[in-house]
């Protein structure tokens, strides 16, 4: 009927099943049941690929992670699949090429120069594409209150991370042609970036000794507590609850990677020698998008 509304609907993506033959008595003919051994679901293959990659790094095979060509990304670095909502980085030897030992006593501009190119290029693009970004670190402001001399000398914890991020992105925006002569605008852009980044900073050993919040239940010696903190921060900001399998984590400590994997997070090891590189990012994306290829590649490299 051309006057009905049915013709306005798109065709169904599910065509009607063909009719089954009937017997002489009118009953539906029986159909033999075939049991097919399908391939493992992609989630299972991703987990397998992540475990194999973590094991390879644990065994010292880090050359796949150390090449950096982040400048080749230019204005369009590759983005995660839509199943990912948040990307997290450790600080020392991950987003930084150095290790602060949790406390920075020099000018923050000096530390900002140690932030990896891949991190600096990637973060603004992730935020622009509405991915959440966070930093999870063992640097802890509690070290300042537990050590009066340290309090006079430097920064730690959330304050250190936030100052580092603001300085890093101010310097980045000052390289933009339109902003070179306008430091105030560059700083405004950098603050906008910094305010969007979630931060969880605490050192388990220190917290378990000096923080009464952990008297009954100790903070685990991993990034599990930190990840739960940024999930809570995300919920308070957006009203949405993140699942572990919607998060990516990059960390140079293999034990943190293994603990995150066991929780269901997509965790990836970073070589402490090169910190976070474009290769780390691209290999992680390949693991999520084409796990079979990664499994095959890594098994071929195995001795």
C-alpha positions in Angstrom: 0.0 0.0 0.0 1.8 3.2 -1.1 -0.2 5.3 1.4 0.9 3.2 4.4 3.9 4.3 6.5 5.6 0.9 6.1 7.5 1.9 2.9 9.2 4.7 4.9 11.0 2.2 7.1 14.4 0.9 6.1 14.6 -2.7 4.9 15.2 -5.1 7.8 18.8 -6.2 8.1 17.5 -9.6 9.1 15.8 -11.3 6.1 13.0 -13.8 6.8 14.3 -17.4 7.3 13.5 -19.8 4.5 10.6 -22.1 5.2 11.5 -25.6 6.4 10.2 -28.6 4.4 7.3 -30.6 5.9 6.6 -34.3 6.0 3.5 -36.0 4.4 1.8 -35.7 7.8 2.3 -31.9 7.7 4.9 -32.0 10.5 8.1 -30.0 10.2 10.9 -32.1 8.9 13.6 -32.7 11.6 16.9 -30.9 11.0 20.2 -32.5 12.1 22.0 -30.4 14.6 25.6 -29.5 13.7 28.0 -28.6 16.5 30.6 -26.2 15.1 33.8 -25.4 16.9 34.0 -21.7 16.4 37.0 -19.4 17.0 37.5 -18.0 20.5 35.7 -14.7 20.9 37.8 -11.6 20.3 37.8 -10.6 24.0 39.4 -13.9 24.8 42.0 -13.5 22.0 42.7 -10.0 23.2 43.5 -11.3 26.7 45.7 -13.9 25.3 47.6 -11.4 23.2 48.0 -9.0 26.2 49.4 -11.8 28.3 51.8 -13.0 25.6 53.0 -9.4 25.1 53.5 -8.9 28.9 55.4 -12.1 29.1 57.6 -11.1 26.2 58.5 -7.8 27.9 59.1 -9.6 31.2 61.6 -11.8 29.4 63.5 -8.8 28.1 62.0 -8.6 24.6 61.4 -4.9 24.5 62.8 -3.9 21.1 59.2 -3.9 19.7 58.4 -1.1 22.0 61.4 1.2 21.7 61.1 2.7 18.3 59.5 6.2 18.4 58.0 7.9 15.3 55.3 9.9 17.0 56.1 13.0 14.8 54.9 10.9 11.8 51.4 11.0 13.4 51.2 14.7 12.7 47.7 15.8 13.2 46.0 12.4 13.3 47.4 9.8 15.7 45.5 6.5 15.6 42.7 6.3 18.1 41.5 3.3 20.3 38.5 1.3 19.3 35.1 2.5 20.6 35.1 -0.1 23.4 37.8 1.9 25.2 36.7 4.9 27.3 39.9 5.8 29.2 43.6 5.7 28.8 45.9 5.8 31.8 49.7 6.3 32.1 52.2 5.7 34.9 54.5 8.7 35.4 58.1 7.7 36.0 59.8 5.9 33.1 56.5 5.8 31.3 55.2 9.3 30.3 58.6 10.5 31.6 62.0 9.5 30.2 63.4 9.7 33.7 62.5 8.7 37.3 61.7 11.3 39.9 61.8 8.7 42.8 58.4 10.3 43.7 59.8 13.7 44.5 61.0 16.5 42.3 63.3 19.2 43.8 64.3 21.2 40.7 62.5 23.6 38.3 59.4 21.9 36.8 60.4 23.1 33.3 63.4 20.8 33.5 61.1 17.8 34.2 58.7 18.8 31.5 61.5 18.4 28.9 61.5 14.7 29.9 57.9 14.0 28.9 57.8 11.8 25.9 56.8 13.1 22.4 54.2 10.3 22.0 52.4 11.4 25.2 52.5 15.1 24.4 51.1 14.5 20.9 48.5 11.9 21.8 46.8 13.4 24.9 45.2 16.5 23.3 43.9 14.3 20.4 42.4 11.7 22.8 40.7 14.4 24.8 39.4 16.1 21.6 37.9 12.7 20.6 36.2 12.4 24.0 38.4 9.7 25.5 39.2 10.1 29.2 42.8 10.4 30.2 44.5 9.9 33.5 47.9 9.5 35.3 48.3 6.9 38.0 51.6 7.1 40.0 53.3 6.0 43.1 54.5 9.6 43.7 52.8 10.6 47.0 52.4 14.0 48.6 52.4 12.1 52.0 56.2 12.0 51.6 56.3 15.8 52.2 54.4 15.6 55.5 56.4 12.6 56.7 59.7 14.4 55.8 59.9 18.0 56.8 63.1 18.5 54.8 61.4 17.1 51.7 58.5 19.6 52.1 61.0 22.5 51.8 62.7 21.1 48.8 60.2 19.9 46.3 56.8 18.6 45.0 55.2 15.2 45.0 51.9 13.5 44.4 49.0 15.2 42.6 50.6 18.6 42.8 53.7 17.3 41.0 51.6 15.7 38.3 49.4 18.7 37.8 52.3 21.2 37.6 54.1 18.9 35.2 51.1 18.6 32.9 50.5 22.3 32.9 54.1 23.1 32.2 54.3 20.4 29.5 51.3 21.6 27.5 52.1 25.3 28.0 55.5 24.6 26.2 53.7 22.5 23.6 51.1 25.3 22.8 53.9 27.9 22.7 55.2 26.0 19.7 52.0 26.6 17.8 52.5 29.4 15.4 49.4 31.3 16.4 50.2 31.1 20.1 54.0 31.8 20.0 53.5 35.4 21.0 50.6 34.9 23.4 51.8 33.0 26.4 48.6 33.8 28.4 46.5 32.0 25.8 49.0 29.1 25.6 48.7 28.7 29.4 44.9 28.9 29.2 44.9 26.0 26.8 47.3 24.0 28.9 45.2 24.5 32.0 42.2 23.3 30.1 44.1 20.1 29.2 45.3 19.6 32.7 41.8 20.0 34.3 40.5 17.2 32.1 43.2 14.7 33.2 42.3 12.4 36.1 45.1 11.9 38.7 45.6 9.2 41.4 48.9 9.5 43.3 49.8 7.3 46.3 52.7 5.1 47.4 51.2 1.9 48.9 54.0 1.2 51.4 53.8 4.8 52.7 50.0 4.8 52.9 49.9 1.5 54.7 52.3 2.8 57.3 51.0 6.4 57.8 47.5 6.7 56.5 44.7 5.6 58.9 42.4 5.0 55.9 44.4 1.9 55.2 44.6 0.6 58.8 42.0 -2.2 58.3 42.5 -2.8 54.6 45.9 -2.2 53.1 46.4 -0.6 49.7 47.6 -3.2 47.3 51.2 -2.9 46.0 50.0 -2.3 42.4 47.9 0.3 40.5 44.6 -1.4 41.4 43.7 1.2 44.0 44.7 4.0 41.7 42.6 2.7 38.9 39.6 2.5 41.2 40.2 6.1 42.2 40.1 7.4 38.7 37.0 5.3 38.0 35.4 7.0 41.0 36.6 10.5 39.8 35.1 9.7 36.3 31.8 8.7 37.9 31.6 11.9 39.9 32.4 14.0 36.9 30.2 12.3 34.2 27.7 10.2 36.1 28.8 7.1 34.2 30.5 4.0 35.6 33.6 2.7 33.8 34.3 -1.0 33.5 37.8 -2.3 33.8 37.7 -3.6 30.2 37.0 0.0 29.0 40.4 1.1 30.3 43.9 1.0 28.8 47.0 1.3 31.1 50.6 1.9 30.2 53.2 1.1 32.9 56.9 0.3 33.0 56.6 -2.0 36.0 55.6 -5.5 34.8 54.0 -6.4 38.2 51.6 -3.4 37.8 50.7 -4.5 34.3 50.1 -8.1 35.5 47.9 -6.9 38.4 45.8 -4.7 36.1 45.5 -7.5 33.5 44.1 -9.8 36.3 41.5 -7.2 37.1 40.4 -7.1 33.4 42.1 -3.8 32.4 43.9 -3.7 29.0 47.4 -3.2 30.4 50.5 -2.8 28.4 54.2 -2.8 29.5 56.5 0.0 28.5 60.3 -0.4 28.2 62.0 1.6 31.0 64.8 2.3 28.6 62.6 4.2 26.1 59.5 5.0 28.1 56.2 5.5 26.2 56.7 5.6 22.5 54.6 5.5 19.3 55.5 1.8 19.0 53.9 1.1 22.5 50.7 2.8 21.4 50.5 1.2 18.0 51.3 -2.2 19.3 48.6 -1.8 22.0 46.0 -0.8 19.4 47.0 -3.7 17.2 46.5 -6.0 20.2 43.0 -4.7 20.7 42.0 -4.7 17.0 43.9 -7.6 15.6 44.9 -9.9 18.5 45.5 -12.9 16.2 48.1 -11.0 14.3 49.9 -10.0 17.5 49.8 -13.6 18.8 51.3 -14.9 15.6 53.9 -12.2 15.5 55.1 -12.7 19.0 55.1 -16.5 18.8 57.3 -16.3 15.7 59.8 -14.2 17.7 59.8 -16.7 20.6 63.1 -18.7 20.8 
